[in-house]
Amino acid sequence: MAIRAIEGEGEEAEARPAVFEFFAGGGLAGIGLERAGFRTVFANDIDAAKARSFRANHPDIAMHQGDVWDLTAADLPGAPALCWASSPCQDVSLAGARGGLQAKRSGAFWGFWRLVEGLAAEGRAPPIVVIENVAGLLSSAGGADFAAVCTVMAQAGYRVGALEIDAGLWLPQSRPRLFIIAMKGLEAPETPAPGGPFHSSRLVASHAGLPEATKAAWAWWSLTPPPRRNLDLSSLLIPDVEADWLDDAQTEALLSLTAPLHRARLDAALVSGERRVAAAFRRVRVENGVKIQRLEVRLDGLAGCLRTPSGGSSRQYVMVMQDGRLRARRLTGREAARLMGLDETYVLPSSESAALKLMGDAVAVPVVQALGEQLFAPALRGRTKTAA
């Protein structure tokens, strides 16, 4: 089932580096890369609903809906500059069962890597490979999963490094993610030693546990943090008059789940009389050996990390305190899209639950754009100059 490259594009589009986007979901990684001057020419996802959303927003891009294990190099068009894989994270997430890369969903990475090897065998190896996953990959299987991913890339001749990036530096959502970046035949900005916000202490510790041969191929990629974020959660919310607020009984039932410290913070904000906006979500916590459902509240202008039920958390809530009154409602799909860096033109599924799932499984657009602009594009430009 070979899929042909996109036809009818202009010279300007053709000049942009080509991307294959695996486990693409709604195509948010591709949107970030497009903003950085790239173009997606092929996408894949096993989920039918996500594939429909991808096609609704990217009608001109070839999308293969199906298992990555069913693809071969012959199905992939041309020679990509970059292969992006946001492989399933549930089995390595700190919030999930942590079955590791041997588990069925996260094991899809090996199906992806088989395709990279197939491209290499045909002389079409991508000079850049990116694996995006939850930060739990660093400790999954005692660090063995992280080491396996980095080592297989190093053995294929890539220079490998990683960055742990929180989208909260760009957007009002706390969303830490791990980006393993491999480059072959390119030079990208790097530092001689770890430092800055993107080389976290747990990343440094995980690097220390890598095999020596993998360490020899390691790069501490350099990424400059953005200017101070000027958005907070309240700036992305729909108007109060358009919101579907919980009734008093539902609100009180929700508040009954808050831990004493979180309830005290809400009460203090309520007493002030000023307008304050909080984000909240339900989590199961173990207290005195007993599992208890708690409502965790943030009043720092950030939403908690958008997740899906399979990722270990529930739908988020918005709480507004003003003039001595507290109102609560559920976060909408459109608000979740804004928290991922999308504009209003992005077509969401008609179902709120489907929209929230799509966003909860996605990657934040501005983070991908920063990687494209600061690392991937300069590396490819350097190769072009050398070749010239």
QUITAPE-V929146 format. One record per helix or strand of 3 or more residues. SS is the DSSP state (hx for helix, st for strand). FROM is the first residue (numbers start at 1). LEN is the number of residues. If there is no record, write none. Layout:
SS_FROM_LEN ; SS_FROM_LEN
This chain:
hx_11_5 ; st_18_5 ; hx_28_8 ; st_39_7 ; hx_48_10 ; st_62_4 ; hx_68_3 ; hx_73_3 ; st_82_4 ; hx_108_14 ; st_128_6 ; hx_135_4 ; hx_140_16 ; st_159_8 ; hx_167_3 ; st_176_8 ; hx_201_8 ; hx_212_5 ; hx_233_4 ; hx_240_3 ; hx_248_8 ; hx_260_13 ; st_276_12 ; st_290_9 ; hx_309_3 ; st_317_6 ; st_325_6 ; hx_333_7 ; hx_352_9 ; hx_365_23
